């Protein structure tokens, strides 16, 4: 015959279900916080990658008499990331690091395309302002310009996040970016809507897309940080 003490030491089915319910409630409370912390870490890593490329861009401008890198070159189709790649020491050994820097961990498409090519999460601003005249990289050359021609490098976006299936490392497609090309839900929802933007002076800041537009509400005719005004 079992003693009263031994009977009391066993869980009843109801008690077990209560414990499971409490654990489920606690997990439900903690998981959103953990996911938020994980996403915050990804966003910080994304910003650090942009800062690294901002530094590479500064080195490029120093070597090329203050000319900024263009989205891609017409004569050889080299994209901006290909142009800046030599500034990562020992490129062959740094290939994996290069790809990691070019693709944000929050990219919902993942790291590799179906054909094994590596995604790129960023593009170069397709709009800048030169003195009193606005101009884009244009369909013919996608070229850069003298940094001294910018009204305000500190207020002009250089690099922005762009998630797209054909945005591939070292490819000219999707090498530039404009607001009208990143208004879909996939792009808008990254980092909770507040994406990272790198500016021509090298600093990185987080904004909602509309906050970068200045007084314009037309994504096809942006003002604000996209043209440095």
C-alpha positions, 0 to 999 in steps of 0.5 A, a space after each residue: 500500500 502506498 503511503 499518503 506522502 508518496 501519493 502527494 509527490 505525484 503530479 496530477 494531470 490537471 497540475 501538469 496541464 497547468 504547468 505546461 500552460 504557464 510555460 506556454 504563456 511565458 514563452 509567448 511573452 519572451 519570444 517577441 522580445 527575443 525576436 526584436 533583440 535578434 532583429 536589432 542585432 541584424 540591423 546593427 550589423 547591416 549599419 556596420 556593413 554600410 559604414 565599411 563600404 562608406 570607408 571604402 568609398 572614401 578611399 576610392 574618392 581619395 584615389 580618383 580625385 574626389 570622384 564618387 563611384 557610379 552605379 556601374 561603368 558602361 565600358 565594362 559593366 563593373 558595378 559599384 561593389 566590383 569597383 570598391 572590391 579591391 579596397 578589401 585587402 586580399 580579395 580572393 581570401 575576402 570573397 566570403 566576407 565581401 558577400 557577407 558585407 553586401 547582404 543584410 541578414 534581414 534580407 527575406 530572400 535569404 543569402 543565395 539565389 536559386 542558381 547559387 549566386 549571392 544576393 546584394 541588399 544595397 544600391 547606390 542613390 540614383 539621384 544627386 544634386 550638382 549645384 543648382 541642377 538635379 541630375 541622375 546617374 542616367 541610363 547611358 553611363 550610371 556615372 558618379 560625379 565630383 563629391 565637391 559638386 554636392 550641396 551637402 554630402 552630410 544630407 545626401 544619401 549614398 547607399 540604400 537598402 534594396 531587396 530584389 531577386 535580381 540584385 546580385 553581387 557584382 552585377 549591374 542590375 539593381 546597382 542603383 536605387 530610387 524610392 519608387 523601386 523600394 515601396 513594395 511590402 518586402 522592402 518597406 517591412 525590413 527592420 520594422 520599416 526603419 531602414 538603414 541609409 548611408 550618406 556621402 560623408 560616411 555616416 549611417 542613419 535609420 529612417 522610414 522611407 517617407 522621412 527621407 523624401 523631404 517635402 515630396 510625397 511622390 516616390 518618383 520625384 523625391 526631394 530631401 536626402 535623395 537630392 541633398 536638399 
